[in-house]
């Protein structure tokens, strides 16, 4: 799943110096969540996550079948120090 999402969005978000680190489905409180985790060589501030989210949302809207009937889309950055 990560490869599909990365191939669709990485080129569009590379000018923000971020890339897709992971993409997966989780279930939280009975909801199916489609998670996209962003990473970078530098610290990703909230503004970059917001900008990347806007770009990614447009791409995902055009490729809605990738969401696999998820109830929510959650885009967030990887914490520095995580491997």
PDB file of N, CA, C and O in Angstrom:
ATOM      1  N   UNK A   1       0.818  -1.190   0.000  1.00  0.00           N
ATOM      2  CA  UNK A   1       0.000   0.000   0.000  1.00  0.00           C
ATOM      3  C   UNK A   1       0.866   1.260   0.000  1.00  0.00           C
ATOM      4  O   UNK A   1       0.564   2.230  -0.695  1.00  0.00           O
ATOM      5  N   UNK A   2       1.943   1.236   0.785  1.00  0.00           N
ATOM      6  CA  UNK A   2       2.838   2.393   0.850  1.00  0.00           C
ATOM      7  C   UNK A   2       3.357   2.752  -0.543  1.00  0.00           C
ATOM      8  O   UNK A   2       3.410   3.926  -0.909  1.00  0.00           O
ATOM      9  N   UNK A   3       3.737   1.734  -1.315  1.00  0.00           N
ATOM     10  CA  UNK A   3       4.302   1.984  -2.641  1.00  0.00           C
ATOM     11  C   UNK A   3       3.301   2.677  -3.555  1.00  0.00           C
ATOM     12  O   UNK A   3       3.670   3.580  -4.307  1.00  0.00           O
ATOM     13  N   UNK A   4       2.026   2.261  -3.498  1.00  0.00           N
ATOM     14  CA  UNK A   4       0.995   2.884  -4.334  1.00  0.00           C
ATOM     15  C   UNK A   4       0.833   4.360  -3.982  1.00  0.00           C
ATOM     16  O   UNK A   4       0.813   5.224  -4.858  1.00  0.00           O
ATOM     17  N   UNK A   5       0.717   4.631  -2.680  1.00  0.00           N
ATOM     18  CA  UNK A   5       0.518   6.015  -2.238  1.00  0.00           C
ATOM     19  C   UNK A   5       1.753   6.852  -2.556  1.00  0.00           C
ATOM     20  O   UNK A   5       1.634   7.966  -3.066  1.00  0.00           O
ATOM     21  N   UNK A   6       2.931   6.323  -2.258  1.00  0.00           N
ATOM     22  CA  UNK A   6       4.167   7.061  -2.524  1.00  0.00           C
ATOM     23  C   UNK A   6       4.302   7.385  -4.003  1.00  0.00           C
ATOM     24  O   UNK A   6       4.694   8.496  -4.360  1.00  0.00           O
ATOM     25  N   UNK A   7       3.984   6.432  -4.865  1.00  0.00           N
ATOM     26  CA  UNK A   7       4.115   6.680  -6.306  1.00  0.00           C
ATOM     27  C   UNK A   7       3.156   7.766  -6.780  1.00  0.00           C
ATOM     28  O   UNK A   7       3.442   8.467  -7.751  1.00  0.00           O
ATOM     29  N   UNK A   8       2.032   7.908  -6.109  1.00  0.00           N
ATOM     30  CA  UNK A   8       1.066   8.938  -6.487  1.00  0.00           C
ATOM     31  C   UNK A   8       1.416  10.324  -5.938  1.00  0.00           C
ATOM     32  O   UNK A   8       1.199  11.329  -6.615  1.00  0.00           O
ATOM     33  N   UNK A   9       1.955  10.384  -4.719  1.00  0.00           N
ATOM     34  CA  UNK A   9       2.091  11.697  -4.074  1.00  0.00           C
ATOM     35  C   UNK A   9       3.507  12.215  -3.884  1.00  0.00           C
ATOM     36  O   UNK A   9       3.695  13.427  -3.770  1.00  0.00           O
ATOM     37  N   UNK A  10       4.508  11.347  -3.845  1.00  0.00           N
ATOM     38  CA  UNK A  10       5.864  11.811  -3.527  1.00  0.00           C
ATOM     39  C   UNK A  10       6.356  12.921  -4.451  1.00  0.00           C
ATOM     40  O   UNK A  10       6.975  13.880  -3.990  1.00  0.00           O
ATOM     41  N   UNK A  11       6.089  12.800  -5.733  1.00  0.00           N
ATOM     42  CA  UNK A  11       6.548  13.822  -6.677  1.00  0.00           C
ATOM     43  C   UNK A  11       5.898  15.180  -6.373  1.00  0.00           C
ATOM     44  O   UNK A  11       6.534  16.225  -6.512  1.00  0.00           O
ATOM     45  N   UNK A  12       4.644  15.154  -5.964  1.00  0.00           N
ATOM     46  CA  UNK A  12       3.908  16.397  -5.693  1.00  0.00           C
ATOM     47  C   UNK A  12       4.309  17.065  -4.392  1.00  0.00           C
ATOM     48  O   UNK A  12       4.148  18.277  -4.247  1.00  0.00           O
ATOM     49  N   UNK A  13       4.831  16.295  -3.438  1.00  0.00           N
ATOM     50  CA  UNK A  13       5.189  16.878  -2.136  1.00  0.00           C
ATOM     51  C   UNK A  13       6.695  17.030  -1.940  1.00  0.00           C
ATOM     52  O   UNK A  13       7.143  17.492  -0.890  1.00  0.00           O
ATOM     53  N   UNK A  14       7.477  16.643  -2.948  1.00  0.00           N
ATOM     54  CA  UNK A  14       8.936  16.681  -2.768  1.00  0.00           C
ATOM     55  C   UNK A  14       9.479  18.092  -2.568  1.00  0.00           C
ATOM     56  O   UNK A  14      10.502  18.264  -1.906  1.00  0.00           O
ATOM     57  N   UNK A  15       8.814  19.109  -3.128  1.00  0.00           N
ATOM     58  CA  UNK A  15       9.303  20.479  -2.928  1.00  0.00           C
ATOM     59  C   UNK A  15       9.135  20.933  -1.473  1.00  0.00           C
ATOM     60  O   UNK A  15       9.729  21.928  -1.058  1.00  0.00           O
ATOM     61  N   UNK A  16       8.323  20.199  -0.702  1.00  0.00           N
ATOM     62  CA  UNK A  16       8.198  20.471   0.731  1.00  0.00           C
ATOM     63  C   UNK A  16       9.255  19.712   1.533  1.00  0.00           C
ATOM     64  O   UNK A  16       9.318  19.825   2.757  1.00  0.00           O
ATOM     65  N   UNK A  17      10.078  18.942   0.832  1.00  0.00           N
ATOM     66  CA  UNK A  17      11.110  18.096   1.442  1.00  0.00           C
ATOM     67  C   UNK A  17      10.524  17.038   2.373  1.00  0.00           C
ATOM     68  O   UNK A  17      11.099  16.725   3.416  1.00  0.00           O
ATOM     69  N   UNK A  18       9.376  16.495   1.985  1.00  0.00           N
ATOM     70  CA  UNK A  18       8.761  15.394   2.728  1.00  0.00           C
ATOM     71  C   UNK A  18       8.459  14.260   1.758  1.00  0.00           C
ATOM     72  O   UNK A  18       8.376  14.469   0.547  1.00  0.00           O
ATOM     73  N   UNK A  19       8.296  13.068   2.299  1.00  0.00           N
ATOM     74  CA  UNK A  19       7.957  11.905   1.487  1.00  0.00           C
ATOM     75  C   UNK A  19       7.104  10.950   2.325  1.00  0.00           C
ATOM     76  O   UNK A  19       7.062  11.054   3.551  1.00  0.00           O
ATOM     77  N   UNK A  20       6.433  10.030   1.654  1.00  0.00           N
ATOM     78  CA  UNK A  20       5.600   9.044   2.337  1.00  0.00           C
ATOM     79  C   UNK A  20       6.503   7.981   2.950  1.00  0.00           C
ATOM     80  O   UNK A  20       7.251   7.308   2.241  1.00  0.00           O
ATOM     81  N   UNK A  21       6.430   7.838   4.253  1.00  0.00           N
ATOM     82  CA  UNK A  21       7.195   6.824   4.971  1.00  0.00           C
ATOM     83  C   UNK A  21       6.392   5.535   5.118  1.00  0.00           C
ATOM     84  O   UNK A  21       6.956   4.441   5.097  1.00  0.00           O
ATOM     85  N   UNK A  22       5.065   5.666   5.268  1.00  0.00           N
ATOM     86  CA  UNK A  22       4.225   4.494   5.432  1.00  0.00           C
ATOM     87  C   UNK A  22       2.790   4.858   5.085  1.00  0.00           C
ATOM     88  O   UNK A  22       2.403   6.026   5.132  1.00  0.00           O
ATOM     89  N   UNK A  23       2.012   3.853   4.738  1.00  0.00           N
ATOM     90  CA  UNK A  23       0.573   4.000   4.496  1.00  0.00           C
ATOM     91  C   UNK A  23      -0.062   2.681   4.899  1.00  0.00           C
ATOM     92  O   UNK A  23       0.352   1.615   4.444  1.00  0.00           O
ATOM     93  N   UNK A  24      -1.067   2.761   5.755  1.00  0.00           N
ATOM     94  CA  UNK A  24      -1.684   1.533   6.262  1.00  0.00           C
ATOM     95  C   UNK A  24      -3.082   1.819   6.791  1.00  0.00           C
ATOM     96  O   UNK A  24      -3.451   2.966   7.042  1.00  0.00           O
ATOM     97  N   UNK A  25      -3.844   0.751   6.952  1.00  0.00           N
ATOM     98  CA  UNK A  25      -5.190   0.824   7.511  1.00  0.00           C
ATOM     99  C   UNK A  25      -5.121   0.405   8.975  1.00  0.00           C
ATOM    100  O   UNK A  25      -4.456  -0.573   9.315  1.00  0.00           O
ATOM    101  N   UNK A  26      -5.802   1.137   9.829  1.00  0.00           N
ATOM    102  CA  UNK A  26      -5.924   0.736  11.233  1.00  0.00           C
ATOM    103  C   UNK A  26      -7.394   0.877  11.634  1.00  0.00           C
ATOM    104  O   UNK A  26      -8.184   1.516  10.938  1.00  0.00           O
ATOM    105  N   UNK A  27      -7.737   0.277  12.751  1.00  0.00           N
ATOM    106  CA  UNK A  27      -9.086   0.407  13.290  1.00  0.00           C
ATOM    107  C   UNK A  27      -8.975   1.014  14.680  1.00  0.00           C
ATOM    108  O   UNK A  27      -8.275   0.495  15.549  1.00  0.00           O
ATOM    109  N   UNK A  28      -9.677   2.121  14.873  1.00  0.00           N
ATOM    110  CA  UNK A  28      -9.670   2.808  16.155  1.00  0.00           C
ATOM    111  C   UNK A  28     -11.101   3.160  16.521  1.00  0.00           C
ATOM    112  O   UNK A  28     -11.811   3.812  15.756  1.00  0.00           O
ATOM    113  N   UNK A  29     -11.508   2.722  17.694  1.00  0.00           N
ATOM    114  CA  UNK A  29     -12.863   2.976  18.191  1.00  0.00           C
ATOM    115  C   UNK A  29     -13.916   2.591  17.159  1.00  0.00           C
ATOM    116  O   UNK A  29     -14.901   3.305  16.969  1.00  0.00           O
ATOM    117  N   UNK A  30     -13.704   1.465  16.500  1.00  0.00           N
ATOM    118  CA  UNK A  30     -14.663   0.959  15.523  1.00  0.00           C
ATOM    119  C   UNK A  30     -14.624   1.633  14.164  1.00  0.00           C
ATOM    120  O   UNK A  30     -15.418   1.288  13.289  1.00  0.00           O
ATOM    121  N   UNK A  31     -13.728   2.576  13.965  1.00  0.00           N
ATOM    122  CA  UNK A  31     -13.602   3.264  12.677  1.00  0.00           C
ATOM    123  C   UNK A  31     -12.400   2.735  11.926  1.00  0.00           C
ATOM    124  O   UNK A  31     -11.358   2.447  12.516  1.00  0.00           O
ATOM    125  N   UNK A  32     -12.554   2.611  10.620  1.00  0.00           N
ATOM    126  CA  UNK A  32     -11.460   2.199   9.750  1.00  0.00           C
ATOM    127  C   UNK A  32     -10.713   3.462   9.311  1.00  0.00           C
ATOM    128  O   UNK A  32     -11.282   4.323   8.641  1.00  0.00           O
ATOM    129  N   UNK A  33      -9.429   3.566   9.694  1.00  0.00           N
ATOM    130  CA  UNK A  33      -8.622   4.762   9.426  1.00  0.00           C
ATOM    131  C   UNK A  33      -7.549   4.426   8.394  1.00  0.00           C
ATOM    132  O   UNK A  33      -6.805   3.458   8.552  1.00  0.00           O
ATOM    133  N   UNK A  34      -7.475   5.228   7.346  1.00  0.00           N
ATOM    134  CA  UNK A  34      -6.396   5.120   6.362  1.00  0.00           C
ATOM    135  C   UNK A  34      -5.320   6.109   6.791  1.00  0.00           C
ATOM    136  O   UNK A  34      -5.542   7.319   6.751  1.00  0.00           O
ATOM    137  N   UNK A  35      -4.162   5.610   7.200  1.00  0.00           N
ATOM    138  CA  UNK A  35      -3.069   6.431   7.720  1.00  0.00           C
ATOM    139  C   UNK A  35      -1.989   6.637   6.671  1.00  0.00           C
ATOM    140  O   UNK A  35      -1.563   5.689   6.011  1.00  0.00           O
ATOM    141  N   UNK A  36      -1.551   7.877   6.520  1.00  0.00           N
ATOM    142  CA  UNK A  36      -0.396   8.200   5.685  1.00  0.00           C
ATOM    143  C   UNK A  36       0.609   8.912   6.577  1.00  0.00           C
ATOM    144  O   UNK A  36       0.324   9.970   7.137  1.00  0.00           O
ATOM    145  N   UNK A  37       1.798   8.312   6.700  1.00  0.00           N
ATOM    146  CA  UNK A  37       2.839   8.851   7.572  1.00  0.00           C
ATOM    147  C   UNK A  37       3.901   9.523   6.705  1.00  0.00           C
ATOM    148  O   UNK A  37       4.446   8.908   5.788  1.00  0.00           O
ATOM    149  N   UNK A  38       4.187  10.779   7.002  1.00  0.00           N
ATOM    150  CA  UNK A  38       5.193  11.545   6.261  1.00  0.00           C
ATOM    151  C   UNK A  38       6.496  11.577   7.044  1.00  0.00           C
ATOM    152  O   UNK A  38       6.502  11.518   8.274  1.00  0.00           O
ATOM    153  N   UNK A  39       7.604  11.673   6.307  1.00  0.00           N
ATOM    154  CA  UNK A  39       8.911  11.790   6.940  1.00  0.00           C
ATOM    155  C   UNK A  39       9.750  12.759   6.117  1.00  0.00           C
ATOM    156  O   UNK A  39       9.377  13.145   5.009  1.00  0.00           O
ATOM    157  N   UNK A  40      10.889  13.143   6.683  1.00  0.00           N
ATOM    158  CA  UNK A  40      11.796  14.091   6.040  1.00  0.00           C
ATOM    159  C   UNK A  40      13.163  13.952   6.685  1.00  0.00           C
ATOM    160  O   UNK A  40      13.301  13.368   7.760  1.00  0.00           O
ATOM    161  N   UNK A  41      14.159  14.488   6.025  1.00  0.00           N
ATOM    162  CA  UNK A  41      15.500  14.534   6.617  1.00  0.00           C
ATOM    163  C   UNK A  41      15.581  15.627   7.667  1.00  0.00           C
ATOM    164  O   UNK A  41      16.507  15.643   8.478  1.00  0.00           O
ATOM    165  N   UNK A  42      14.617  16.541   7.659  1.00  0.00           N
ATOM    166  CA  UNK A  42      14.576  17.633   8.623  1.00  0.00           C
ATOM    167  C   UNK A  42      13.292  17.518   9.451  1.00  0.00           C
ATOM    168  O   UNK A  42      12.429  16.691   9.157  1.00  0.00           O
ATOM    169  N   UNK A  43      13.175  18.338  10.469  1.00  0.00           N
ATOM    170  CA  UNK A  43      11.966  18.343  11.291  1.00  0.00           C
ATOM    171  C   UNK A  43      10.802  18.868  10.452  1.00  0.00           C
ATOM    172  O   UNK A  43      10.936  19.860   9.736  1.00  0.00           O
ATOM    173  N   UNK A  44       9.668  18.192  10.551  1.00  0.00           N
ATOM    174  CA  UNK A  44       8.480  18.599   9.799  1.00  0.00           C
ATOM    175  C   UNK A  44       7.578  19.382  10.744  1.00  0.00           C
ATOM    176  O   UNK A  44       7.054  18.832  11.713  1.00  0.00           O
ATOM    177  N   UNK A  45       7.400  20.673  10.458  1.00  0.00           N
ATOM    178  CA  UNK A  45       6.526  21.468  11.318  1.00  0.00           C
ATOM    179  C   UNK A  45       5.071  21.330  10.866  1.00  0.00           C
ATOM    180  O   UNK A  45       4.783  20.766   9.810  1.00  0.00           O
ATOM    181  N   UNK A  46       4.176  21.849  11.678  1.00  0.00           N
ATOM    182  CA  UNK A  46       2.746  21.721  11.421  1.00  0.00           C
ATOM    183  C   UNK A  46       2.351  22.335  10.080  1.00  0.00           C
ATOM    184  O   UNK A  46       1.471  21.813   9.396  1.00  0.00           O
ATOM    185  N   UNK A  47       2.995  23.437   9.701  1.00  0.00           N
ATOM    186  CA  UNK A  47       2.670  24.079   8.423  1.00  0.00           C
ATOM    187  C   UNK A  47       2.967  23.159   7.239  1.00  0.00           C
ATOM    188  O   UNK A  47       2.199  23.114   6.278  1.00  0.00           O
ATOM    189  N   UNK A  48       4.081  22.426   7.310  1.00  0.00           N
ATOM    190  CA  UNK A  48       4.417  21.496   6.225  1.00  0.00           C
ATOM    191  C   UNK A  48       3.433  20.343   6.160  1.00  0.00           C
ATOM    192  O   UNK A  48       3.037  19.916   5.076  1.00  0.00           O
ATOM    193  N   UNK A  49       3.039  19.837   7.326  1.00  0.00           N
ATOM    194  CA  UNK A  49       2.047  18.755   7.350  1.00  0.00           C
ATOM    195  C   UNK A  49       0.740  19.242   6.736  1.00  0.00           C
ATOM    196  O   UNK A  49       0.098  18.520   5.973  1.00  0.00           O
ATOM    197  N   UNK A  50       0.351  20.468   7.071  1.00  0.00           N
ATOM    198  CA  UNK A  50      -0.881  21.039   6.527  1.00  0.00           C
ATOM    199  C   UNK A  50      -0.792  21.205   5.013  1.00  0.00           C
ATOM    200  O   UNK A  50      -1.723  20.838   4.296  1.00  0.00           O
ATOM    201  N   UNK A  51       0.317  21.754   4.519  1.00  0.00           N
ATOM    202  CA  UNK A  51       0.506  21.930   3.074  1.00  0.00           C
ATOM    203  C   UNK A  51       0.507  20.580   2.354  1.00  0.00           C
ATOM    204  O   UNK A  51      -0.146  20.414   1.323  1.00  0.00           O
ATOM    205  N   UNK A  52       1.244  19.625   2.907  1.00  0.00           N
ATOM    206  CA  UNK A  52       1.302  18.292   2.299  1.00  0.00           C
ATOM    207  C   UNK A  52      -0.078  17.632   2.315  1.00  0.00           C
ATOM    208  O   UNK A  52      -0.456  16.959   1.356  1.00  0.00           O
ATOM    209  N   UNK A  53      -0.824  17.820   3.393  1.00  0.00           N
ATOM    210  CA  UNK A  53      -2.162  17.242   3.502  1.00  0.00           C
ATOM    211  C   UNK A  53      -3.094  17.780   2.422  1.00  0.00           C
ATOM    212  O   UNK A  53      -3.880  17.029   1.843  1.00  0.00           O
ATOM    213  N   UNK A  54      -3.006  19.064   2.156  1.00  0.00           N
ATOM    214  CA  UNK A  54      -3.840  19.663   1.096  1.00  0.00           C
ATOM    215  C   UNK A  54      -3.534  19.023  -0.258  1.00  0.00           C
ATOM    216  O   UNK A  54      -4.442  18.685  -1.017  1.00  0.00           O
ATOM    217  N   UNK A  55      -2.263  18.864  -0.544  1.00  0.00           N
ATOM    218  CA  UNK A  55      -1.844  18.259  -1.815  1.00  0.00           C
ATOM    219  C   UNK A  55      -2.300  16.806  -1.875  1.00  0.00           C
ATOM    220  O   UNK A  55      -2.880  16.375  -2.871  1.00  0.00           O
ATOM    221  N   UNK A  56      -2.040  16.054  -0.815  1.00  0.00           N
ATOM    222  CA  UNK A  56      -2.372  14.628  -0.777  1.00  0.00           C
ATOM    223  C   UNK A  56      -3.880  14.423  -0.852  1.00  0.00           C
ATOM    224  O   UNK A  56      -4.339  13.518  -1.549  1.00  0.00           O
ATOM    225  N   UNK A  57      -4.656  15.236  -0.156  1.00  0.00           N
ATOM    226  CA  UNK A  57      -6.113  15.102  -0.188  1.00  0.00           C
ATOM    227  C   UNK A  57      -6.663  15.212  -1.606  1.00  0.00           C
ATOM    228  O   UNK A  57      -7.551  14.451  -1.990  1.00  0.00           O
ATOM    229  N   UNK A  58      -6.141  16.153  -2.381  1.00  0.00           N
ATOM    230  CA  UNK A  58      -6.596  16.307  -3.768  1.00  0.00           C
ATOM    231  C   UNK A  58      -6.284  15.058  -4.581  1.00  0.00           C
ATOM    232  O   UNK A  58      -7.106  14.611  -5.381  1.00  0.00           O
ATOM    233  N   UNK A  59      -5.100  14.498  -4.377  1.00  0.00           N
ATOM    234  CA  UNK A  59      -4.697  13.298  -5.117  1.00  0.00           C
ATOM    235  C   UNK A  59      -5.541  12.101  -4.695  1.00  0.00           C
ATOM    236  O   UNK A  59      -5.985  11.324  -5.539  1.00  0.00           O
ATOM    237  N   UNK A  60      -5.762  11.952  -3.400  1.00  0.00           N
ATOM    238  CA  UNK A  60      -6.570  10.841  -2.899  1.00  0.00           C
ATOM    239  C   UNK A  60      -8.015  10.973  -3.370  1.00  0.00           C
ATOM    240  O   UNK A  60      -8.645   9.975  -3.718  1.00  0.00           O
ATOM    241  N   UNK A  61      -8.545  12.192  -3.384  1.00  0.00           N
ATOM    242  CA  UNK A  61      -9.911  12.403  -3.889  1.00  0.00           C
ATOM    243  C   UNK A  61     -10.060  11.897  -5.321  1.00  0.00           C
ATOM    244  O   UNK A  61     -11.101  11.354  -5.691  1.00  0.00           O
ATOM    245  N   UNK A  62      -9.016  12.078  -6.118  1.00  0.00           N
ATOM    246  CA  UNK A  62      -9.050  11.625  -7.505  1.00  0.00           C
ATOM    247  C   UNK A  62      -8.818  10.117  -7.625  1.00  0.00           C
ATOM    248  O   UNK A  62      -9.063   9.537  -8.683  1.00  0.00           O
ATOM    249  N   UNK A  63      -8.355   9.485  -6.563  1.00  0.00           N
ATOM    250  CA  UNK A  63      -8.070   8.044  -6.551  1.00  0.00           C
ATOM    251  C   UNK A  63      -8.737   7.396  -5.336  1.00  0.00           C
ATOM    252  O   UNK A  63      -8.110   6.630  -4.603  1.00  0.00           O
ATOM    253  N   UNK A  64     -10.001   7.712  -5.139  1.00  0.00           N
ATOM    254  CA  UNK A  64     -10.730   7.318  -3.936  1.00  0.00           C
ATOM    255  C   UNK A  64     -10.734   5.815  -3.664  1.00  0.00           C
ATOM    256  O   UNK A  64     -10.850   5.400  -2.511  1.00  0.00           O
ATOM    257  N   UNK A  65     -10.613   5.010  -4.690  1.00  0.00           N
ATOM    258  CA  UNK A  65     -10.638   3.553  -4.494  1.00  0.00           C
ATOM    259  C   UNK A  65      -9.483   3.076  -3.612  1.00  0.00           C
ATOM    260  O   UNK A  65      -9.572   2.007  -3.007  1.00  0.00           O
ATOM    261  N   UNK A  66      -8.411   3.849  -3.532  1.00  0.00           N
ATOM    262  CA  UNK A  66      -7.271   3.479  -2.690  1.00  0.00           C
ATOM    263  C   UNK A  66      -7.604   3.500  -1.207  1.00  0.00           C
ATOM    264  O   UNK A  66      -6.927   2.852  -0.409  1.00  0.00           O
ATOM    265  N   UNK A  67      -8.636   4.235  -0.833  1.00  0.00           N
ATOM    266  CA  UNK A  67      -8.989   4.349   0.575  1.00  0.00           C
ATOM    267  C   UNK A  67      -9.595   3.067   1.149  1.00  0.00           C
ATOM    268  O   UNK A  67      -9.740   2.938   2.365  1.00  0.00           O
ATOM    269  N   UNK A  68      -9.943   2.134   0.288  1.00  0.00           N
ATOM    270  CA  UNK A  68     -10.466   0.833   0.723  1.00  0.00           C
ATOM    271  C   UNK A  68     -11.602   0.984   1.725  1.00  0.00           C
ATOM    272  O   UNK A  68     -11.612   0.322   2.763  1.00  0.00           O
ATOM    273  N   UNK A  69     -12.555   1.852   1.416  1.00  0.00           N
ATOM    274  CA  UNK A  69     -13.739   2.062   2.254  1.00  0.00           C
ATOM    275  C   UNK A  69     -13.418   2.537   3.670  1.00  0.00           C
ATOM    276  O   UNK A  69     -14.191   2.283   4.594  1.00  0.00           O
ATOM    277  N   UNK A  70     -12.306   3.212   3.850  1.00  0.00           N
ATOM    278  CA  UNK A  70     -11.950   3.745   5.171  1.00  0.00           C
ATOM    279  C   UNK A  70     -12.929   4.859   5.546  1.00  0.00           C
ATOM    280  O   UNK A  70     -13.446   5.565   4.681  1.00  0.00           O
ATOM    281  N   UNK A  71     -13.170   5.001   6.839  1.00  0.00           N
ATOM    282  CA  UNK A  71     -14.055   6.047   7.340  1.00  0.00           C
ATOM    283  C   UNK A  71     -13.347   7.399   7.415  1.00  0.00           C
ATOM    284  O   UNK A  71     -13.978   8.445   7.270  1.00  0.00           O
ATOM    285  N   UNK A  72     -12.036   7.371   7.641  1.00  0.00           N
ATOM    286  CA  UNK A  72     -11.260   8.606   7.791  1.00  0.00           C
ATOM    287  C   UNK A  72      -9.895   8.469   7.124  1.00  0.00           C
ATOM    288  O   UNK A  72      -9.364   7.369   6.969  1.00  0.00           O
ATOM    289  N   UNK A  73      -9.343   9.617   6.736  1.00  0.00           N
ATOM    290  CA  UNK A  73      -7.975   9.692   6.234  1.00  0.00           C
ATOM    291  C   UNK A  73      -7.182  10.508   7.250  1.00  0.00           C
ATOM    292  O   UNK A  73      -7.572  11.626   7.587  1.00  0.00           O
ATOM    293  N   UNK A  74      -6.078   9.960   7.736  1.00  0.00           N
ATOM    294  CA  UNK A  74      -5.245  10.640   8.727  1.00  0.00           C
ATOM    295  C   UNK A  74      -3.838  10.779   8.153  1.00  0.00           C
ATOM    296  O   UNK A  74      -3.176   9.783   7.861  1.00  0.00           O
ATOM    297  N   UNK A  75      -3.388  12.023   7.996  1.00  0.00           N
ATOM    298  CA  UNK A  75      -2.061  12.310   7.468  1.00  0.00           C
ATOM    299  C   UNK A  75      -1.265  12.982   8.571  1.00  0.00           C
ATOM    300  O   UNK A  75      -1.686  14.005   9.110  1.00  0.00           O
ATOM    301  N   UNK A  76      -0.118  12.415   8.910  1.00  0.00           N
ATOM    302  CA  UNK A  76       0.683  12.965   9.997  1.00  0.00           C
ATOM    303  C   UNK A  76       2.151  12.677   9.754  1.00  0.00           C
ATOM    304  O   UNK A  76       2.505  11.862   8.902  1.00  0.00           O
ATOM    305  N   UNK A  77       3.012  13.362  10.520  1.00  0.00           N
ATOM    306  CA  UNK A  77       4.448  13.191  10.331  1.00  0.00           C
ATOM    307  C   UNK A  77       5.002  12.202  11.336  1.00  0.00           C
ATOM    308  O   UNK A  77       4.472  12.034  12.435  1.00  0.00           O
ATOM    309  N   UNK A  78       6.073  11.558  10.935  1.00  0.00           N
ATOM    310  CA  UNK A  78       6.783  10.642  11.794  1.00  0.00           C
ATOM    311  C   UNK A  78       7.573  11.470  12.812  1.00  0.00           C
ATOM    312  O   UNK A  78       8.140  12.508  12.472  1.00  0.00           O
ATOM    313  N   UNK A  79       7.603  11.009  14.041  1.00  0.00           N
ATOM    314  CA  UNK A  79       8.360  11.727  15.062  1.00  0.00           C
ATOM    315  C   UNK A  79       9.843  11.460  14.864  1.00  0.00           C
ATOM    316  O   UNK A  79      10.237  10.332  14.566  1.00  0.00           O
ATOM    317  N   UNK A  80      10.657  12.476  15.024  1.00  0.00           N
ATOM    318  CA  UNK A  80      12.099  12.279  14.916  1.00  0.00           C
ATOM    319  C   UNK A  80      12.557  11.355  16.035  1.00  0.00           C
ATOM    320  O   UNK A  80      12.120  11.475  17.180  1.00  0.00           O
ATOM    321  N   UNK A  81      13.430  10.450  15.691  1.00  0.00           N
ATOM    322  CA  UNK A  81      13.898   9.451  16.657  1.00  0.00           C
ATOM    323  C   UNK A  81      13.249   8.107  16.400  1.00  0.00           C
ATOM    324  O   UNK A  81      13.777   7.083  16.834  1.00  0.00           O
ATOM    325  N   UNK A  82      12.090   8.078  15.689  1.00  0.00           N
ATOM    326  CA  UNK A  82      11.466   6.815  15.326  1.00  0.00           C
ATOM    327  C   UNK A  82      12.255   6.180  14.196  1.00  0.00           C
ATOM    328  O   UNK A  82      12.856   6.884  13.384  1.00  0.00           O
ATOM    329  N   UNK A  83      12.259   4.863  14.139  1.00  0.00           N
ATOM    330  CA  UNK A  83      12.920   4.171  13.025  1.00  0.00           C
ATOM    331  C   UNK A  83      11.926   3.370  12.284  1.00  0.00           C
ATOM    332  O   UNK A  83      12.271   2.708  11.306  1.00  0.00           O
TER     333      UNK A  83
END
